[in-house]
Each structure stands twice: as C-alpha cells, then as structure tokens.
Amino acid sequence: MVATSRQTPSSAPLRVAVIAFDRISPFHLSVPCVVFGEDRSEGGVPPFELAVCAAEPGTLTTTAGFTIGAPQGLDGLRGADVIVVPSWRDTHEAPSAALCEALREAHVSGAILVGLCLGAYVLAHAGLLDGRPGTTHWAAADDFAQRFPAVRFDPGVLYIDDGDLLTSAGTAAGLDCCLHLMRRLCGSNAANYVARRLVVPPHRQGNQAQYVQQPVAAAGRGDRLPGLLDWIRAHLDAPHTLDSLAQRALMSRRTFTRQFRLTTGSTVSAWLLGERLSRAQQLLESTDHPIDAIAQRAGFGSAASLRQHFVEAFRISPSAWRREFRGA
C-alpha cells in the first residue's frame, strides 16, 4: 500500500464518486455508498462528499427489477479524490470509450481508482492496470487473465491495494476493500466504527483467499477456532507458534493447520502477521507509545522487526505512518 494523505475532522471532505450504469447490481452499488456515503460523525468518522455518477444518460435499470436515477454524469468524476467502479454488467462487453477516457483523466489528476468485483474489467479496459497487480471475482479469473495478459493478475486474494489503484473480488470482498481504504484514509478507529455499525469484521487482510470452503467451522473440533482467534487477538504480544496454537486448540499440528485454513482462508503465519500489523496501525494512530513499546504490544518483539514488516506491507515506516496520520 502506498500511503496517502489522511483526512482529519478539520479538513475538507474527500470527494468519492461511484459509477452507476445500466443493469447494475443494487448490492454492488450500495457497498461504497454505505461505507462512504452516510454521516457517522457521532463515531468520529470524518465526512465524505459522495456522488453517484451515471456512465450513460437516462434512467438506469438494475438487476433487481427497479430503476434508479443518478444525479450526475461522467462530468462528476472531475475533481474526485476517489472513484469507485462497483462492478460491471458483462465480462464480454467493453465499457464505453467515454468512460475509459474519464477514468484515465481522473487517474492522471491524482484520483484513487477502485474496481470492485468485475469493476476490475473496466479499469483493465482503460489500460490502467497494465503492468500493475489486480484481482477480480474468482469465477471470472480465467477470462480476465486471458483478456488482459499485461495485468499482474492474482486470482486468489480478497483485494489488492497498489496505492492509486485498488481491485477486489466479489460481493463481501468489495466491502472489505472499501473498509481497508477507509482505514487508509481516516485511520483504524474510523474504519472500525463503520465496520461495527455494519456488523462486519473490521479488517480482513487482502491476501486472504477468496474462496473459503468452510467460513464457519463445522461442529466438533473446529468449534474451538473462533474462540481461539479472539484469544490470539487479545494476546498478540505472546510468542505464538503453530505447535503452541495447535496444542491450545487440542488438535494435531496437521489437523489444526487444515482447520485454520478452512476457517480463515489463510495460513497461521500470514493471519498472525496481518493481525499484528493491524494492531500496530491502531497503536500508532491512537497512542503516543514509543515504537519499541508498540512493537512489543503488537508481538513483533523489536522495533527493527516491526519496521521491516511494516515497510514490506505498507511501503512506509511506522514513524512516517504516525506522522502522516496525525498531520505532522
């Protein structure tokens, strides 16, 4: 992730433009709108100026059988800080030249572009993903890879943040991606508050698998895992190992590894690193603790280890993250 200027309550609202089109899925359209379009100032969430912009004139139909009217056209993309393409109607249909050109102009002007689910097709058709990493819904993975060989395509992740370009898998992963961007723009407290209001997990690492075969563990030994995950989050400063966690779950190493992957879509080490990085972000944003103390509390053991993992994940040092978030 490339860090960007974060919004503070005293700064002007960031402008978020969401692109609507004929035959759009209401769910996909609602994802960025519910994250960025509602007033949650009571939870300390900075306001956003959200606009839904139509990719074509006239009343737009939806896949649910009702119609919608977008108040602005593609002109509304000008000056937007964030532009979200929430999906696309047909993998075999190229978006209009006008839409592609508007997205390219916005990108050159410095906007962050987000392609949720099949919205990655729109960014790819515009040439914006050439040479860049990207993902989309797993069901379209083979088609996407064939159509856009210049994209560094990763079909197995929830979302990819490449700084000024973000792409995600389908449905719930689009919500994960928007919450991730909220966290990046406004900090952990704001994103966590929005997630609580939506009753969804506050953060899922983008490198988790799209397709989790067993999202809720089956009855039996797998029932121990949700409680174990909560316990780990409360004890991130402990020196966890695969063997120690398997022992705590009363499972063999092999069974625990399999159940953990089925439940979380991630390996133990990758999940643990993601949770520790998230905790470090929260502490950097909300406390004045020294970097050494944050490293200990988040479970990295040393400031050097924290810096190494933080820079690898976010392309910015912990100290710079803190300074940027606080506007210093």
C-alpha angles and dihedrals in degrees: 000000000000110000119238134190109287124224120246126195091255096051126091113273115267113244115237118189120194118197117225124189140177115290092018122165109246091215094056091046092050096053099076090033094057092046099044105017106063130081109248098158089131086071095047093258112149114236124256128205103228126191129179108216123196118228090207135024126263135032114332123223123217134212088246094064101254129100133235136198120217112209095216138039130213090299086075090070091070111104094010116144092203128024120192125197098195097196140312131251102229132014089210095054121081116219118248121279088240093057093047092049092048090053093048091050092049091049092052088050091058104262121150108237122208125192111192118197108322088002084090086072090062093051090046093049088052089056092241095123097050107129090001131105118258145160140192140178112322092234090063096041099107093045093047093049091051095046097045109033091161091067117091089232123198110185098182106062134087096231142339125222111198096168107258093021125057128177131179145187121253137300110334092024088062088059090049090052094050092048089049089053090047088053090049094049101037107017137252098293093057094046092046091051092051090047091052091051090051091044094232132124109283095228139009118181112246093231093064116115118271095218113053108183094202111026091172114037116246120248115285128039092355089067088075094064101075091053091045092053090054090048092051091051089054092049104038090138091067119096098250121190132182090251095048092050093046089051091050089051090049091237136122115258091251095048093045092050091051095045092047092053092047092049101042105021089232142086119259093249095048093047092047092049091050092051092048092049090050091051091049090052091052093049093046091052100042107032141048093224115141117256090251091056092047090050090054095046093048092049101249094119096216140034090240092057091047092050093049095052094039094053092045091052102037106017090234134087122251091246092051090047090054093046093048094047092050093045093241 
